[in-house]
């Protein structure tokens, strides 16, 4: 085995192809990642909270998926989904990825948790595809991404009629997608308070949607970016770019906030 690994690491002279196996320092880095993940998962398990593994650019995704789905879910998702993997619905292969993951979880007998997002690296993905001369992995039109997102949410929810070992976080600020998801939950007989389905938005973005979902009995969560401003700000800018439809609805949200402020400050609302 050691000889095989050594051969796989070696590059032929003049070859443009990378080695086929990790170098020793890369192996150490992988071990370090897994050790830190184990620490996080143990803490999440002790507190009975779920851990969401976020997504990055498509060229990182095979490694992230391998860690989340192949290595950690079979160990930590036996009774309930403690760890969730993120699927980016602007990727053309996202439907296939979901099918593969669901089939794997059914075959190996672990619970599967997924967070569905649209995706935030469209410009980077297209530039790199053009530079490296490979097919653009992202849908050409936003409408195609929107349709794919809603289709995958619908597909996932429909499977819950047959299995209680899959869970979904609908992570979006898009009102239409949320309305469709809640409608499908009702059609498929999924309880609003079910732990199998939850909705997530960023704190300070579309709070009126989150509050409405919470009041209606759905599981609604707010994501709170944490860290130095220099690191958090680019993240928020990517989210804003990812959710342009949300920004288009900012005027509506401001109007709703204005109405609520007037209601609270009105003399008629003061108890006498």
N, C-alpha and C positions, 0 to 999 in steps of 0.2 A: 504493500500500500504506500509506504514512504517513497519507494522508487517511482511509483505511478504519479504521486503528487509532485515529485521533483521534475519529472518530465513535463507535466502539465504547466508548471510554473515557467519553464524555459521558453524563451522566444527564439524562433529561427532567425538567423542573421538576415537583416533587411526586411523582416516581416512587419507589417503594419498592425498585426493582430496582437491584442493584449494577452497576457498569460491567462490560462484557463482555470487557475486556482489561486487562492489568496496567498500572499506572502506572509512570512512569520509575523511582521509588525501588524499586518491587516488582521490576522487571526487574533492577535492580542487586543486590537481595537474592538473586534466583534465580541470577544469574551467580556470586555469592559461594558459594552452596550447591554449585553444579556444580564450581567450582574446588576446593573442599575435598573433594568426593567424588572428584575426579580424583586428588588427592594421596593419599587413603586407598587408592584402587584401585591406584595405581602401587606403593605400599608393599606391598600384599597380593600383587600380581603378582610382585614381586621376591622375596618370601618364600614363594611358592607356598602361600598360605593363602586361605581363602574369607572373603568379607565378607558378613555378614548385615544387611540393611536392616530395622530393626524397624518395627512397626506402631503407629499412634496411633489417635485417635478417627476414626470413619468419615468425617467431613467433611474430614480431612486426607488420607485415603487416595488419592483421585484424583491429587493432586499427587505423593505419594510413589510411587505406582505408575508415573506418567508418567516420573519421573526414573529409577526402577530398571529398569523393563521396556522402555519405549519408547526411552529415550535411552542408558542405560548397558549393558544386556545385549547389544544388537546389536554394541556396540564391544568389550566385554571378555569376552563368553562365546562366542567363536567356536570355540575348541578344547575348552574345558571350562568348567563353570559356576564362574566366579570370584565372581560376585555373586548373592545370593539375595534374593528378595522374600518378605515375610511375609504369609501369609493368615490372617485371624481367622475361625475356624469358627463363632463364635457369630453371625456376620452371615448373614442369610438369603440374600444374593446371593453368598456365597463360592464355591459350586459353579459358578455362572455365571462368576465372575471367573477361576477356575482354567481353565475350558474356553476362555475368550477368550485367556488368556495362553499356553496350550499351543498353540492354533491359530496365534497370532501368531508364536511361536518356530519352529514348523514352516514357516510361510510365508516368514519372513525368514531362516531358516537359522541361528539361534543356539541355543546350549544354554540350557536353562531350569532354574533352581534355585529351589526354594520351601522355606520354613520354615513348617510348619503349627502354629499355636497355637490355643487355644480363644478367648482374648480377655479383656481386663481392665477394660473401661470400660462395663460393662453399665448401672450405675446412671446414669452421666453421659449415656449414649446415650438412655436412656428418659426422663430428665428433660427433655433438650433436645427430643426428639421431641414430648413433651407440650406444652412451652412454645411450640414453633414450629408445632404442629398438622400434623405430617407423620407418616407411618406409622413405627412403631418398627422400626428396621433389625435388631434383635437377636431371636433366638428367644425365645419366651415361657418355655419350660421348659429347665432344665439338661439334662434327658434328651434334648431335641431337639438341643442343642449337641453332646452326647456322641455321639449317633448320626450327626450330620453330620460330626464329626471323623473317626470311624472309617470312614465311607463315603468321604470324600475321600482318606484314607490308602490305602484299598483300591483306589480308582480310579487313584490315582497309581502305586501299585506295579504294578498290572496292565498299565499302559502301558509299563512297563520291559521287558516281554517283546518289544515291538516297536521300542523305541528305547533307545539307550544315551546319548542326548544330553539326558536329563532327570535331575535329582537332587533328593533329598528329605531334609530334616532333620525328623525326628519329634520335635518339642519338646513334651514333656509329662511330667508326674509321675504320670500315671494308669496304674496297673499293667495294667488291663484293655486299654487302648489299645495299650500296648507289647506285651503278649502277642499281641494280634490282629495287630499289624504283623509281628512275628517269624514268626508262623504263616503269614501271607500270603507273606512272603519265601520261606519254604521251599516253599510250594505253587507259586509262580511261578518257582522256580529261581533266585532271586537270592542270590548268595553273601553270607555274613555279612560278609566282609571287603571287599565291594564298595564302591567310592567313591561309588556312586550313592545309598546310603542310610546315614544316621547318626541317632543319637539324642542328645538334649540335655536336661540338667536343670541347675538352679541349684546352685552349690557350696553344700553344707550342707543341701540338700533332697533327700531320697530318694537318698542316696548309695549305699544298699544296692542300689538298682535299677541305678545307673550302674556300680557295681563288678561286678555280676552280668552285665550286658551286655558289659562289657569282657573279663571272664574267658571268656565264651562266644565271643569272637571278633568281636563287633559293634563298629562304630565308635561310641564313647560319648564325649561331650564334656560338660564342666562349664562353665556360664556364670558368669563372675566379674564382678558389678557393681563398677564402679570410679568413685570420685568423692567429693565432700564428703558427709558423713553426711546433711545436710539434703536433698540431692538423691537419694541412694541409697535412703534409708529409705522414701519414698513408693513408689518402684519395687518394693521388696521387699513392701510391704503390698499393692500391686496384685497381685503374683504370688501372694501367700498367698490373697487373695480369689478369684483366678482358679482356684486349685487347692484348693478346700475339701475335696475327697475325699482329697487328700494329707494335710491336717491331721487328718482322721479316722483316718488310718493311722499317726499319730505314735506312738501307744502301741505298735503292732506294731514300729516301727522302734526304739523305745527298748528293747523286749524283746530284739530281735536284738542290739543293742549290748551289753546287759547280759550276754547269753550269751557273746558274743565276749570281753568283758573277763574273765569268769570263766574261760574256756578259757585265755586267755593268762596269767592270774595263778595258775592252778592249779599245785600242785607237780608234778603229773604231766606238765606241759608243759615242765618245766625239764630240760635235758640234763644227764646225770650222767656 
